[in-house]
Amino acid sequence: MKKAEKALRIIEALKKDYPAAECALHSQKDYELMIAVRLSAQCTDERVNLITPALFARFPSLEAFASADVAEVEEMVHSCGFYKHKARDIVLACQMLLADYDGRVPDKMEELLKLPGVGRKTANLLLGDLYGVPGSVVCDTHCIRICGKLGLTDGTKDPAKCEEQLRAVLPPKESSDFCHRIVLHGRAVCTARKPACSKCRLAAFCDSFLKQEE
């Protein structure tokens, strides 16, 4: 079975288990999603969702974040880890949105990558979730790990290479939702420590599982 055909079958299987392909991070505004994704680096989405309600209440506008005392932001996001870098990036990025982008998260990859703390993973998520840009492939740890097991990639751990390889096999319009569903699957079934292969709908397509069965 060719990878593109396998990808289509995997997409349909994931849709049955996870019909709502939603980002696990909670936000109501475009810049709030940008901030939440920055906080999620090396941190769980659950932890971020515990922190952001108070953070967004304390700084209820883009202007409020742009003029925030970085030390206060550090204190509020401390439990997310790497809090000094994250707090600085949040404030600087919000200042840049006001100064250079009319207070709006940009809708182009090259512009997003200019924002402090925004890499390709964050940019792809913002493009897919905010603007529905086709071909937005978000290569987080779940995506990299599971797509390697499935044989959709060559097992690379490099996010950029994983993104490139997935772009070659995923239908552009399905890419963003596929990545969200893979994250959900990685939490519910194909966990890193103990994958539940016996109840995995993707087992029939999984190179890793099929090799174990030989």
C-alpha positions as CSV (number, residue, x, y, z in Angstrom):
1,M,0.0,0.0,0.0
2,K,1.4,3.4,-1.0
3,K,1.9,5.9,1.8
4,A,-0.7,8.4,0.3
5,E,-3.3,5.6,0.2
6,K,-2.4,4.5,3.7
7,A,-2.7,8.1,4.9
8,L,-6.3,8.3,3.5
9,R,-7.3,5.2,5.3
10,I,-5.7,6.4,8.6
11,I,-7.5,9.7,8.3
12,E,-10.9,8.0,7.9
13,A,-10.2,5.7,10.8
14,L,-9.2,8.7,13.0
15,K,-12.4,10.5,12.1
16,K,-14.5,7.7,13.5
17,D,-12.8,7.9,16.9
18,Y,-12.2,11.6,17.0
19,P,-15.0,13.4,15.0
20,A,-14.2,16.7,16.5
21,A,-10.6,17.6,15.5
22,E,-10.1,20.5,17.9
23,C,-7.1,22.0,19.4
24,A,-6.8,21.0,23.1
25,L,-5.6,24.5,24.0
26,H,-8.4,26.9,25.2
27,S,-8.5,30.4,23.7
28,Q,-11.1,32.9,22.4
29,K,-8.8,35.4,20.5
30,D,-6.1,34.9,17.9
31,Y,-3.3,36.2,20.1
32,E,-4.6,34.1,23.0
33,L,-4.0,31.0,20.9
34,M,-0.5,32.2,20.0
35,I,0.2,32.7,23.7
36,A,-1.2,29.3,24.7
37,V,0.8,27.5,22.1
38,R,4.0,29.3,23.2
39,L,3.3,28.2,26.8
40,S,2.7,24.6,25.7
41,A,6.3,24.1,24.7
42,Q,7.8,21.4,27.0
43,C,4.5,21.6,29.0
44,T,1.2,19.7,28.9
45,D,-1.9,21.3,27.3
46,E,-3.7,20.5,30.6
47,R,-1.3,22.6,32.6
48,V,-1.5,25.5,30.1
49,N,-5.3,25.4,30.3
50,L,-5.1,25.7,34.1
51,I,-2.9,28.8,33.8
52,T,-4.4,30.8,30.9
53,P,-7.8,31.7,32.4
54,A,-6.2,33.8,35.1
55,L,-3.5,35.1,32.7
56,F,-6.1,36.2,30.1
57,A,-8.2,37.8,32.8
58,R,-5.3,39.7,34.2
59,F,-4.3,40.9,30.7
60,P,-7.6,41.1,28.8
61,S,-6.4,42.7,25.6
62,L,-3.5,42.6,23.3
63,E,-2.5,46.1,24.5
64,A,-2.5,44.8,28.1
65,F,-0.1,42.1,27.2
66,A,2.1,44.4,25.2
67,S,2.5,46.8,28.2
68,A,2.7,44.0,30.8
69,D,5.6,43.8,33.3
70,V,7.5,40.7,32.1
71,A,8.2,39.8,35.8
72,E,4.5,39.6,36.5
73,V,3.9,37.4,33.4
74,E,6.8,35.2,34.6
75,E,5.2,34.7,37.9
76,M,1.8,33.8,36.3
77,V,3.3,31.3,33.9
78,H,6.0,29.9,36.2
79,S,4.6,26.4,36.4
80,C,4.7,26.0,32.6
81,G,8.5,25.7,32.7
82,F,11.1,27.9,30.9
83,Y,8.9,30.7,32.2
84,K,11.5,33.5,31.7
85,H,11.8,32.8,28.0
86,K,8.1,32.3,27.5
87,A,7.1,35.5,29.4
88,R,9.6,37.6,27.4
89,D,8.5,36.1,24.1
90,I,4.8,36.7,24.9
91,V,5.2,40.3,25.7
92,L,7.6,41.0,22.8
93,A,5.3,39.1,20.3
94,C,2.3,41.1,21.5
95,Q,4.2,44.4,21.1
96,M,5.2,43.3,17.5
97,L,1.6,42.4,16.6
98,L,0.5,45.9,17.6
99,A,3.5,47.7,15.9
100,D,3.8,45.7,12.7
101,Y,0.5,43.8,12.1
102,D,-2.3,46.1,13.2
103,G,-3.0,44.0,16.2
104,R,-3.7,40.8,14.2
105,V,-1.9,37.5,14.1
106,P,-0.5,37.3,10.6
107,D,-1.7,34.7,8.1
108,K,1.6,34.0,6.4
109,M,4.3,31.6,7.5
110,E,7.1,34.0,6.8
111,E,5.5,36.7,8.9
112,L,4.6,34.4,11.8
113,L,8.2,33.2,12.0
114,K,9.3,36.8,12.7
115,L,7.4,36.8,16.0
116,P,9.4,36.0,19.1
117,G,8.9,32.4,20.2
118,V,7.1,31.3,17.1
119,G,8.6,28.4,15.2
120,R,7.2,26.3,12.4
121,K,5.1,24.1,14.7
122,T,3.4,27.1,16.3
123,A,3.0,28.8,12.9
124,N,1.4,25.8,11.3
125,L,-1.0,25.4,14.1
126,L,-2.0,29.1,13.9
127,L,-2.4,28.9,10.2
128,G,-4.6,25.8,10.4
129,D,-6.7,26.8,13.3
130,L,-7.1,30.5,12.7
131,Y,-7.2,30.7,8.9
132,G,-7.9,27.1,7.7
133,V,-4.7,27.2,5.5
134,P,-4.4,23.9,3.7
135,G,-1.3,21.9,4.3
136,S,-0.7,23.1,7.8
137,V,1.2,20.2,9.4
138,V,1.8,20.5,13.2
139,C,4.7,18.1,14.1
140,D,4.6,17.9,17.9
141,T,6.0,14.9,19.8
142,H,2.8,12.8,19.4
143,C,2.7,13.4,15.6
144,I,6.4,12.6,15.2
145,R,6.2,9.5,17.3
146,I,3.0,8.0,15.9
147,C,3.6,8.8,12.3
148,G,6.9,7.1,12.5
149,K,5.2,4.0,13.9
150,L,2.6,4.1,11.2
151,G,5.2,4.3,8.5
152,L,3.9,7.7,7.2
153,T,7.4,9.0,7.8
154,D,10.8,7.3,7.9
155,G,10.8,7.6,11.7
156,T,12.7,10.9,11.8
157,K,12.6,12.7,15.1
158,D,13.4,16.0,13.3
159,P,10.2,18.2,13.2
160,A,11.1,19.9,9.9
161,K,11.8,16.5,8.2
162,C,8.6,15.0,9.6
163,E,6.6,18.0,8.3
164,E,8.2,17.7,4.9
165,Q,7.4,13.9,4.7
166,L,3.9,14.3,5.9
167,R,3.2,17.1,3.4
168,A,4.0,14.6,0.7
169,V,1.4,12.1,1.7
170,L,-1.4,14.0,3.5
171,P,-4.2,15.7,1.5
172,P,-3.7,19.5,2.2
173,K,-7.2,20.0,3.4
174,E,-7.0,17.2,5.9
175,S,-3.5,18.1,7.3
176,S,-4.5,20.3,10.3
177,D,-7.3,18.1,11.5
178,F,-5.2,15.0,11.0
179,C,-2.5,16.4,13.4
180,H,-5.1,17.3,16.0
181,R,-6.6,13.8,15.8
182,I,-3.2,12.2,16.1
183,V,-2.6,14.2,19.3
184,L,-5.9,13.0,20.7
185,H,-5.0,9.4,19.7
186,G,-1.6,9.7,21.3
187,R,-3.2,10.6,24.6
188,A,-6.0,8.2,24.5
189,V,-4.6,5.0,22.9
190,C,-1.1,5.2,21.5
191,T,0.6,6.5,24.5
192,A,4.4,6.7,24.6
193,R,4.8,4.5,27.7
194,K,2.2,1.8,27.0
195,P,0.4,1.9,23.7
196,A,-2.9,0.0,23.7
197,C,-2.4,-1.8,20.5
198,S,-5.2,-4.3,21.1
199,K,-7.9,-1.6,21.0
200,C,-6.2,0.7,18.4
201,R,-8.2,1.3,15.2
202,L,-4.9,2.0,13.5
203,A,-3.2,-1.3,14.2
204,A,-3.9,-2.7,10.8
205,F,-2.0,0.2,9.3
206,C,0.8,0.4,11.8
207,D,4.2,-0.8,10.7
208,S,5.4,-1.0,14.3
209,F,2.5,-3.2,15.4
210,L,2.6,-5.5,12.3
211,K,6.3,-6.1,12.9
212,Q,5.6,-7.3,16.4
213,E,3.0,-9.7,15.1
214,E,5.4,-11.4,12.6
